[in-house]
């Protein structure tokens, strides 16, 4: 088994050529429930470049986590099913793979870390064995080599005394250390794509800063592309290069991170940005603290009972009859900046003025 | 925005003095006490009428225990609690009852803090049933008023909690807390479980209620931006102790404790145009079972000195209205 350094080099060489590592096209994941058909992900397309960090933002029920689970082919069936679209990882369409073929991809080519490290680690297995598991499935037959690699990985993610820690159980680690162990496990086989689903939402703010720093460092060093799923706009602004905003199962806006925060074109994105309180240090020069937060009125609609036309229209200050009649086309509005809104020019003027 | 403590007519609504809560740790067959968790270790503060005190800190710092101890849902180990001048820390159950009406709590999770088998109207009427002699019709009328006050429709009174969204459920929790016209409401992470767009709705509601009803809040949260927005003064806690306490403007522009500094530096900024040097504080919060000697923060503090490892820094007023517990100040 090659050493970590050597493997990192080969990976870097492999990723030197730019281009998309993952291409998702018109993904549709539906749930067939007693209360009717729920279109959790409804025609989502995006591509992920090698070594890039792409954030998917949205509130509960917007379909961001189901998108992630679809990519891993971990959507529970029944009630869920990927009913359409394709997800090509380096040219291989994951939608078409059977369970056995998918097992060879999952954990090796694409892997995932979850929000709550305590519930996603096995409490009765040592950290070392859990990391070895993926390695024994994909990389090596030698338990000893796998364990050595586990120690190497724990060292890489900044866990002190890795020799000792591989023998410990999850409950013996703090929350931050558990999340580090999860990252070590996810990256053990050097995947091309790492999906991080709210990786820091359960952590304290000082620990969150440590974990985000670690993910950024590993992405630089290993060249892994990262899909970061979060509801925290602060985390997005500090870690992502490109951002997708989702609402009610669809993509409503996509842009580079600087462009999106400077010129949001969808009223939902703009509403999200205006509704969060900002510390003095978060405000640009001269900007005063809001005495009242701007609310987005109403609630996220139930996916089983979506309004006709634009799904955001009932909560939108810009909504017109047109919005209530037809869902707006998803178009490129500015260079590299896409949005689905009939009134994006008005939104832009409101944000800039 | 309501004035601070000084604007009140008759002294502070709540005074907490030297509050301690030590939980025994029991082990073995005989459940012998082998040690204590110092969840709250000598904490003092006051809250004036119409004022909000924000309590921030990371998990395990004791902020939730403080809230529950003030309500006497957890018995304090020692210390004094005065509600509008009356010492309530040693009152028995029945003596405490009239005071219970004056302080209420809103919980974090609107899913688990409402009884799923009760109708929303019954949930809000429950405190009225327990503490007042209002008849059924009068209660219903009061509940309808409360629903209107928190932005719910009176027609929704007969619905069950599962028929409401997360934000609406939190509104039911607020209505229940308001039912008895309390002076003090303790909010234990009241918006943390809500979606961003809904958070703003509930924060605005709480601030409107404070303005109109002159409520006092103890607002417990780990979200610094939310705490800054809603509070007048803020106390920062670390492992059971208050390490810094001042008005919100001073805390965020001139933090004096290294832990406050670390917290502020760690908050992700939702604006990619603002670049700042990131100083990520290393290490984990130590276990409250075995807190480090001296200053609890010394294991992670970038300015640590020998003295910090031995001597507990006292909470001193270094500038008028700004107290901090650090040997450097």
Interface residues (C-beta under 8 A of the other chain):
Chain A: X59 X60 X174 X175 X176 X177 X204 X205 X206 X207 X208 X209 X210 X212 X213 X231 X232 X233 X234 X235 X236 X237 X238 X257 X258 X261 X262 X271 X272 X273 X275 X276 X277 X278 X279 X280 X281 X282 X284 X289 X290 X291 X292 X293 X294 X295 X296 X297 X299 X300
Chain B: X1 X58 X59 X165 X166 X167 X168 X195 X196 X197 X198 X199 X200 X201 X203 X204 X207 X222 X224 X225 X226 X228 X229 X249 X252 X253 X262 X263 X264 X265 X266 X267 X268 X269 X270 X271 X272 X273 X274 X276 X278 X280 X281 X282 X284 X285
